[in-house]
Amino acid sequence: VGRKGAASAEGRSGGSVGAGPSKTGQKAGSIAPQVEVVDGEIVINRQSLSMKAQVEPLMKPERRVEESGNKLSAFSYSGYLAPEKWTKEDTTKFYTALEQFGTDFGTIQKFFPKRERKQIKSKFRREEKANPEKIEMALNTHRQMSEEVCVQNLKKLVQMMQDAEQDNA
């Protein structure tokens, strides 16, 4: 007899049908009344009509996870930089660098070691709205600058950077 025939023969021989209760009692997780075939008749298993409440703690102690340290979220990976106020000295240095390098924010950023390129560009946009004449004047100075003046200004900027590093140390 094939597998299908064996299953149907088992059903006729008095075993339980479907996901009925086991011989030891009600099957865990079954919430519907269970039926059995007894002597060729379908009979409802009376034990399956009532259920005992399963009281389990929501979180078992061995599965509890304790986290310590910094918490991560999607915001953790956003690249957000805490805003830092620009001092008058930093703003003056920004305009000097703008005269020297124009809108090359990557190069200007090298003169501000604690700031990112994104912050330099943001400063440019703010200054462009607040002081458009000053920005235009700095960019015009950059366009009209000769090579010799560029080298002199670069030396001055390097000296300013070194002085600032010595003041911070």
VMD Tcl script that draws the C-alpha trace (Angstrom):
set ca {
  {0.00 0.00 0.00}
  {1.36 3.45 -0.92}
  {1.87 6.33 1.48}
  {-1.54 7.82 0.69}
  {-3.28 4.50 1.42}
  {-1.42 4.13 4.71}
  {-2.62 7.51 5.91}
  {-6.26 6.75 5.06}
  {-6.03 3.33 6.71}
  {-4.68 4.98 9.86}
  {-7.66 7.34 9.91}
  {-10.08 4.37 9.85}
  {-8.28 2.47 12.57}
  {-9.22 4.76 15.43}
  {-6.32 7.29 15.30}
  {-6.88 11.00 15.48}
  {-7.54 12.98 12.33}
  {-5.66 16.09 11.29}
  {-3.83 17.99 14.02}
  {-5.76 16.37 16.83}
  {-4.56 15.91 20.39}
  {-1.91 13.39 21.23}
  {-2.51 10.42 23.52}
  {-1.09 12.44 26.42}
  {-3.56 15.30 26.14}
  {-4.15 18.40 24.10}
  {-1.58 19.37 21.48}
  {0.22 22.65 22.23}
  {-0.92 25.52 20.06}
  {-4.24 24.01 18.87}
  {-7.18 26.22 19.74}
  {-9.99 24.51 17.81}
  {-11.99 21.46 18.98}
  {-10.31 18.24 17.86}
  {-12.07 15.20 16.43}
  {-11.21 11.51 16.45}
  {-12.52 8.54 14.55}
  {-13.62 5.86 17.02}
  {-15.21 2.63 15.70}
  {-15.94 4.29 12.36}
  {-17.68 7.34 13.89}
  {-16.40 10.89 14.17}
  {-16.27 11.91 17.84}
  {-15.28 15.29 19.35}
  {-12.49 14.98 21.85}
  {-13.90 16.56 25.05}
  {-10.42 17.51 26.32}
  {-10.01 19.81 23.32}
  {-13.09 21.88 24.27}
  {-11.27 23.69 27.06}
  {-7.72 25.00 27.25}
  {-5.43 25.77 30.12}
  {-3.97 29.26 30.05}
  {-0.30 29.28 29.18}
  {1.43 31.79 31.44}
  {4.94 32.50 30.20}
  {6.96 35.59 30.89}
  {7.22 37.91 27.91}
  {10.97 37.79 28.02}
  {12.81 34.87 29.51}
  {15.78 35.88 31.65}
  {18.24 33.90 29.52}
  {17.15 35.81 26.40}
  {17.37 39.26 27.93}
  {19.82 41.56 26.16}
  {21.45 44.42 28.00}
  {22.85 47.21 25.87}
  {25.48 49.60 27.03}
  {27.38 52.37 25.37}
  {26.16 54.54 22.52}
  {22.87 53.70 20.93}
  {22.75 53.45 17.16}
  {19.99 54.64 14.88}
  {19.66 55.63 11.26}
  {20.68 59.13 12.34}
  {24.00 57.72 13.52}
  {25.08 57.20 9.92}
  {23.79 60.47 8.51}
  {27.13 62.29 8.65}
  {25.62 65.06 10.79}
  {28.17 67.41 12.29}
  {27.36 69.41 15.38}
  {27.14 73.09 14.54}
  {30.06 75.16 15.71}
  {29.94 78.94 15.86}
  {32.25 80.83 13.55}
  {34.42 83.35 15.41}
  {35.29 86.72 13.89}
  {38.85 85.46 13.40}
  {37.57 82.38 11.56}
  {35.34 84.53 9.35}
  {38.26 86.82 8.50}
  {40.40 83.77 7.73}
  {37.52 82.42 5.58}
  {37.39 85.60 3.49}
  {41.19 85.62 3.12}
  {41.11 82.01 1.92}
  {38.19 82.83 -0.40}
  {40.26 85.62 -1.97}
  {43.17 83.22 -2.41}
  {41.40 80.05 -3.61}
  {38.01 81.20 -4.86}
  {35.27 78.61 -4.38}
  {37.65 75.67 -3.96}
  {36.10 74.65 -0.64}
  {38.25 71.53 -0.38}
  {41.41 73.62 -0.29}
  {39.87 76.23 2.01}
  {38.87 73.41 4.39}
  {42.54 72.53 4.91}
  {42.95 75.85 6.74}
  {40.15 74.86 9.14}
  {41.21 71.47 10.55}
  {38.18 71.13 12.85}
  {35.67 71.77 10.05}
  {34.47 69.69 7.12}
  {34.13 70.82 3.52}
  {30.36 70.75 3.96}
  {30.61 73.29 6.79}
  {32.85 75.58 4.69}
  {30.37 75.52 1.81}
  {27.50 76.18 4.22}
  {29.41 79.19 5.58}
  {29.85 80.43 2.01}
  {26.11 80.15 1.34}
  {25.23 81.98 4.58}
  {27.73 84.75 3.85}
  {26.47 84.95 0.27}
  {23.00 85.78 1.61}
  {24.13 88.01 4.50}
  {27.05 89.83 2.81}
  {26.79 89.39 -0.97}
  {28.99 92.46 -1.65}
  {31.80 91.13 0.53}
  {31.66 87.70 -1.15}
  {31.66 89.27 -4.62}
  {34.61 91.47 -3.68}
  {36.59 88.45 -2.40}
  {35.87 86.45 -5.58}
  {36.77 89.42 -7.82}
  {40.06 89.75 -5.92}
  {40.72 86.07 -6.59}
  {40.05 86.48 -10.33}
  {42.37 89.50 -10.65}
  {45.23 88.08 -8.57}
  {48.62 87.51 -10.20}
  {50.72 84.45 -9.54}
  {53.22 86.35 -7.36}
  {50.48 87.76 -5.15}
  {48.94 84.28 -4.84}
  {52.25 82.89 -3.56}
  {52.65 85.78 -1.07}
  {49.10 85.34 0.21}
  {49.58 81.61 0.52}
  {52.67 82.18 2.65}
  {50.66 84.57 4.84}
  {47.89 81.99 5.23}
  {50.37 79.27 6.17}
  {51.89 81.62 8.74}
  {48.40 82.37 10.12}
  {47.75 78.64 10.40}
  {50.98 78.02 12.27}
  {50.26 80.91 14.64}
  {46.77 79.53 15.31}
  {48.20 76.05 16.03}
  {50.70 77.54 18.50}
  {47.90 79.48 20.24}
  {45.83 76.28 20.57}
  {48.76 74.27 21.95}
}
mol new
graphics top color blue
foreach p $ca { graphics top sphere $p radius 0.5 }
foreach p [lrange $ca 0 end-1] q [lrange $ca 1 end] { graphics top cylinder $p $q radius 0.2 }
display resetview
